[in-house]
Amino acid sequence: MSNRSRQTFLKRQKELQRQDRQRAKGEKRAQRRAADKDKPVFAATLEDPDIVGIVPGPQPLPWDIEEEEAVEEATEEATEEATEETKEETASPK
């Protein structure tokens, strides 16, 4: 039988677990450092990939306003004609 007391045994087990956690953390840190070395480093001369192709200043419109206005005018005219026809039909009894 061993002469160790229960408290000494538990303390030793606790210390071994702590060492294992520290060892695992050290391995993770080493893996992160190795992964960081593989990442590309953006220098001041390189462009940020998020803003490549953006031109400063006024931006062109994504659609043609003149075409949109023409379409709106045509639909307004059509609705006005339709309402006028319905008014005429309701105003003149047959």
N, C-alpha and C positions, 0 to 999 in steps of 0.2 A: 504494500500500500504506500501511497505517497504521503509525505509529511507536509505537503502544501495545504494551506487552508483554502477554503472556498473563495474568500475575498481575493487572495493573491492570484488564484487561477482566473477569476473573472477579470481582474485588472489586466492580466497578461493577454487574455482574449480581446479585450477592448483595445489595447495598444496595438495588437496585430491588425485588427480591423481598421484602425486609424491609419496605420502604415499602408495598408492595401488601398484605402481611399486616396491617400496622398500620391501613391504610385500611379493610380489610374488617372488622377488629375494631371500629373506630369506628362503622361502619355498623350492625353487629349491636347494639352498645350503644345506639345511637339508636333502633333498632327496639324493643328491650326497654323502653326508657324510655317510648316512645309506647304500647306495649302495657300497661305498668303504669298509665298514666294512665286507660286504659279500664276497668280492673278496679274493681269496687265496693269502697269502703272501709267496713269495719264499724266503726261508732262504738260507744261503750260502751252506748248506749241500745238499739241493735239486738241482736236475739237471734242467737246462733250457729246457723246452719242445721243443724248436725249434732245439736243437742239441742233443737230446737223440738218442743214437745209433751210433753217429759218432765217429769213432776211429781215434785218431791222428796218423799221419805218412802216409806212402804210402797207397793208397787205391787200392783195387782189381779192375781190369778192368771189365767193365760191359759186355764184350763179349770176345770171345776167338780169339785172333789175328791169331793163327795158322790156324784155320778153315777159317777165312776170307782171309788169304793169299792163301790158297789152292783153294778157290773159284775163286779168282782173276786170279790165274795162269791158271786154267781150262778155264775160259772165254777168256783169252788172247790166249791160244793155239787154241781154237775153232775159234776165229776170224782170227788168222794167217792162219789156214788151209783153211778157207773159202776164204780168199783173194788169197791164192796160187792157189786154184782151179779156181777162176775167172780169174786169170792171165793166167793159162794154157789154159783155154777155149778161151780166147781172142787171145792168141799167136798162137795157132794151128788152121789153117784154115781147114774147112771141105769141 
